[in-house]
């Protein structure tokens, strides 16, 4: 470093003009209904949830708040379809139908991406390049397994287990639906899917696709509603399996509810991943990876690298690079193709993030926020970095689920492994070093479901994903992702 | 220099991913026009051929100062880049304008000459009045680990340059790895380069976005280390306006405001100017014109 502090000025004379993705081709209905038994049905509760665009706070549509009677008819439809249509169907035919879903998602990719962005606030670049293509890829992948289950489990006979209740979160609405639907359908199960309270709209498009693809009525049922609807679904006696992705608190509640029952369950819960930069890392690319790992989808990512450990000899340099890079993040209209960081998903989540930042400051953390102009309407949070914090600070311990990074230093390999494991979570992690041997040592000793080396947030349907400890149980993706949906005989 | 920590490495995959992201920036309307105009003002209009003649150089100089007079407000290019024997011709042709003359030297493009020969060539070029010297480094020496030799070569040339600006051509197409690109960038900057430049244009690949990004990051890190601002010139292979805008996006998002000027960023190109002009006319009139409306020299 030179004697004089040097700073780069990113508030340039030349800035990018708005480049919004057109949303004129997207036709949202004023009101959506439940998708039960292949038909759209109004809820018997007559209660509706208002669905808003978090970037503008404008109402987009409304969806029913399903009650016990709705869940009853959805589960009945699923049971009926399981017994009489879907499980007896030749597996190759099931595969064909799932392929068709994948292709139809591709055909409507742009429309779905725009809806996902309007409904959830994520940048169009992400919904277009990540969410929608990955969702299609999951259907393609599991469609291929449908008639090859004997090869997935050699020497065993894989049978479906029945009706699955699937509850998904608001951070990747369509993608999480794909993770849930694809393996369940491939293995011959039927299901009732409940999208998240704030982001049900792409699931409504998925219902259209399921119908047009020719999936028999009742195989896929989609019910909307909040936490209460989810509870009713989990408790329903004729559900054989629960698949849940969401917060650890709700995951624990589900486990309590299911205690003593024979229902199977898989839970994909929270995380507080450690990202570790060693002094020998390719620093510019490591910094880029850190930015991607914490600010991707506004930090609403269960596997986000929210705890950063930097080896002390490069700490000052890494912090400077991170801050410089944060200044170049474009925060704003999620539909703009140049936007890097979109809107926070809901007011509730924004308040939660703000509360954590406040806690971090009170605990003595040093805070740095990028100097971006946040829009007046909608829910926004500037990219935030906490330094001067330790393992005992709450911003280091708890999952914030927002664009907030906590940075600590370390000196030795053993020290950082111990600190990385010093958390109730164990979903993901990242290691940045030029030394292969270090990668093997560190990734072997960190207890987390997925650990990336010199990269982050790489997803593929062939690769299993899931957590250790309070980050959940069961795996989604890959052959392992079929396991929760089959009964192995023989 | 007592910083014992080895210079950090470069991850090629990471660089490619970053470049892909930056290339995806959507530059439209006003911002596009601004970028196009900026591009024009940053061009080193180049002719480096064995068959160059005084009349060809004069034509090029005329074009440099009269880009497209039907459209007022269009800037002239930054410089004209020629072989050393053409310096006087170019100086004469550009008299009265602020377009600079840049001359390649030090046994361009191979750099295969003794240091004495190279220094004599630079000396002559400076005597002839060149504003900028574009030197090539001895890549063979660099790759075989003779870093001190290359550093001294650059420092000696710099000494002779006097008021003339020194651009150091790394010829990244011969440097094999991005780690070498970063190392060579540092070596040139520490030895006194005013600019670092990717390529001669005679070796493929010439400028690539990946190499250019790595050089930008080296310039940024060196700036923080020394306080000095070193310029950058990607050269060779940039012939379309769209490519040029992608380079400017990288520049803006890596180095920021201070580098968005011809004083610190240049494009070495021969056919880029016409494509940029065509795009500017299209932005203003809404229609593409035939390339025949733009004079080729």
Interface residues (C-beta under 8 A of the other chain):
Chain A: X1 X2 X3 X4 X6 X8 X9 X10 X11 X12 X13 X14 X15 X16 X17 X18 X19 X125 X279 X280 X281 X282 X283 X284 X285 X286 X288 X289 X313 X314 X320 X324 X328 X337 X338 X434 X454 X455
Chain B: X5 X6 X8 X9 X10 X11 X13 X14 X15 X17 X18 X24 X25 X26 X27 X28 X29 X30 X31 X32 X34 X35 X38 X217 X220 X223 X224 X225 X226 X227 X248 X252 X253 X255 X256 X257 X258 X260
